[in-house]
Amino acid sequence: MKNLRITIAASQDLDEISDYFLAQSIDAGDRFVTVSTKNALT
């Protein structure tokens, strides 16, 4: 299992990307959050 460390700057970037997708489409924002969270935990 590989260790993944998300820096504060990366976390802020992910928040901005998530906000963008949510503004474009609730479904797209939801998919982005789901996939990025799943990938970070595996």
N, C-alpha and C positions, 0 to 999 in steps of 0.2 A: 504494500500500500504506500503510495507516495504522499508526502506531507505537502500541503498547500497553505501558503501564508498570504493573506490578502492585506496589503498595506492600507494605510488610511487614505492615501491618494487614490489607490485602485478602488477602494470602497466608495469614495466620492464620485469617481468616474462611473461606476456601476449604478449609483443612484441617479446620476444625470441621464444615463442611457435609459434606465427604467422609466424615468419621468417623461422622456421623449416618446418612448413607445406607448406609455399610458395616454399621452396627449393625442397620439395618432389613432390608437385603437385600444380599447380596454382588453380585448382578447389578446392582441399582440403583446401588450404589457404584462398580462398574466402569464403568457407562455414564456416570455423572457425571464421573468422572476422565477418561475418554476424550473426552467432548464438551468439557469445559472446557479440557483441554490442547490439543485440536485448534483450538478457537476462539482460544486465546491465541497460537497459532503462525501463524495465518493473518491 
